[in-house]
Amino acid sequence: MRKRNKRVHVYFNEEENEILCNLSERTKLPKAVILRHMIMNCEVIPAPKIDYETHIRELREVGNKFNDILLTARTKGFMNTKEVQSACDELQIIEDKMKEEIHSIRENRK
């Protein structure tokens, strides 16, 4: 029984294949050995856990509130400053949450 019995098919473009062939020639190692070595010794950084859907939904809700405020202002001729301030506060909260997530991602990558 083979020690490595899991087969994987990988496709390269011309440039990638040329780099792999050059590495194989210089090291005198088979391409499979080079690829295994690269996989085992490479640190992969996981994708950040950002809830994009929630942020997009929240931003759309605030945008809809601003649209309603502007529509009311056009039809009635005045603007409710409390509604405007409330929508601005919500927007600031969303912005702060997004900044915190970005900051934590940057800190974790250092």
Summary of the structure (lengths in Angstrom):
residues: 110
radius of gyration: 26.7
end to end distance: 43.1
largest distance: 82.5
contacts: 200
relative contact order: 0.07
helix: 72%
strand: 0%
